[in-house]
Amino acid sequence: MESESSPGQTESLRTTFFTTASIHCPLPVQIQECHLAPASEAHLDSLQYGDLHDKGEIDRSSFTVCPGLLFEVTYRMKTSDKSSRIDLGRLAAVAIFAFFMVISILAVQKDLKAFFPLDAVKCLLLAHRLLVAAFYVLVIALYFVRDRASATTRSFPARLIAVTATFLPFLIPFLGDPAGSGHFLRPAILAISNVIILSGMVFAVAALGTLGKSFSIIPQARRLVVRGPYRFVRHPIYIGEITAMLGVTLAGISIPKILVFLLLVGCQVYRAIQEEKLLTTAFPEYADYAAKTARFLPGLF
């Protein structure tokens, strides 16, 4: 690939290749000019432009041509102004996660001071809080190293609900439980709830580590990840978060907790559906992947 560019202005690219299925160009870009010259003019009718246009912003970074033909592609792009601006949304998210990370670390420190004499509840509580702190640390790190998104949803409801689903779990622990509820069973309830929380956090941290640089809060497309937990379900992070919040809810059942938990589940389901719509558009192979995996629960949902 040959490239000529001026900082912050336009970039001219020319690529000659033997086609296989699709051609990709980086996003976010604004296509100013695009010429596709097949090796033989007789093959011109076999070319399908799909979502690529001669001018204007595009959501997809690929267009399909007849496999096995030699094409020369020349296109001029104007890089998005967003690349040179400070990402206030990213800074805000990092600040919020950093705040909760500090709270989690302080909670771990408090648990360590009261760690002895040992019992099962204390061990489970410390383990799940360590995982929560690790989750926040990983999220913050990924925000700084993640890849540029090739596509982002333009739906305001999808963005709003994604943000709501991300921060709604922080509300649940503060809703409390009715005075005296489960008083005599509290040690057993705490043990069970902490096992559930621990299981959910282990799954969420493993899924987040697997997702890696493709992580995002709002629906975005970077790379299609199909390994690790994603071999079995399409949204393992959401499963882990919902499972952990189920444990938090059981630790002190109350009507407000149950209502917020159900709202969280609804938001995560809607969020997952919106992500799948975007990924299906961005990655033609996503449809085959979705047909082989469950959205949340294998064999059920």
Protein Blocks (a to p, Z undefined) as FASTA:
>chain_A
ZZdddehiacddddddddfkbccdddddddfbdcdddfblklmmmpcfkjacfbdcdfbf
cdcddehiacdddddddddfklmpccfklmmmmmmmmmmmmmmmmmmmmmmmmmpccdfk
lmmmmmmmmmmmmmmmmmmmmmmmmccdfbdcfbfklmmmmmmmmmmmmmmmmnopaehi
aklmmmmmmmmmmmmmmmmmmmmmmmmmmnmmmgcfbdcdfbdcfehjllmpmblmlmmm
mmmmmmmmmmogcfklmmmmmmmmmmmmmmmmmmmmmmmmmmmklmmmmmmpcfklghkZ
Z
